[in-house]
Amino acid sequence: MLWGLVDTFVDELIACYGSRDQAERALLDVLADQPEWAGTFEIVPVPTPAKSHWRPAGRRAARFRCKTTP
């Protein structure tokens, strides 16, 4: 399960985090910089997409080759 930091004023997901603790720390950082924004942000659970509904964009990246020096 992912956790999202949502700006309720513009109804937009700002960022996703791997745990609720990480999301809460991010929220505290935001409010430390902008205390007047208290009440406009919230932490919400973000369901992971089902494989049938989500496919990565783009194409497979070429494997990076390291060059060795003689």
N, C-alpha and C positions, 0 to 999 in steps of 0.2 A: 504494500500500500504506500502510495506517495502522499505527501501533505503539501498543500499549496497556500501561498500567501496571497490573499485576494484584496484588491482595492475595491471596496463596496461603493465608493463615490462614482467611479467610472465602470463598475461591474466588470473588472478585468483580473485575470490571474496574472500575478506579477512574476512569481517564481515557484518552482516545485522543489521539494526536499525529500530525502530518503527517510526521514523520521520526523515525528512531531517535535521532538526536542530541537532539532536543527531549525525547523520553521519558527518555533517560539523564540530562539536566539536571534533569528533574522528580524522578527517583529520587534524585539526589544532594541536591536540596533537601529531600526528605522525610527522608532519612537524616541530613542535617545537623541537622534539628530533633529527630529521634527515632532516635538511633544504635542503640538496642536493638531496633529493627525490622529490622535487617540480616538478610537471609535469608528474610524473609516477603514481600518484594516482588520481582517480576521483570518484565522487559520481554518482551512477546510480539508477534509479527506478528498483525495483525487483518485478515482478508481483507475487501475491500470487497464489499458485497452485490450480487448479480446483480440487474439491473433487474426480472426477472420475479418475484423473491422479496421485493422491498422496494418499498414505496410510502410516500411521506411522509404523516405523519398531519396531520389538520386540513384546512383549505381554503385556497384561494388568497387572499392578503392583498390588500386594496384598495391601489391605488397612492397613495402619499403626495403630497399637493398642497401646495406651498409657497405661502404667502401673501405677496404683495408689498405694500409700503407705498407710498402715493403721495408 
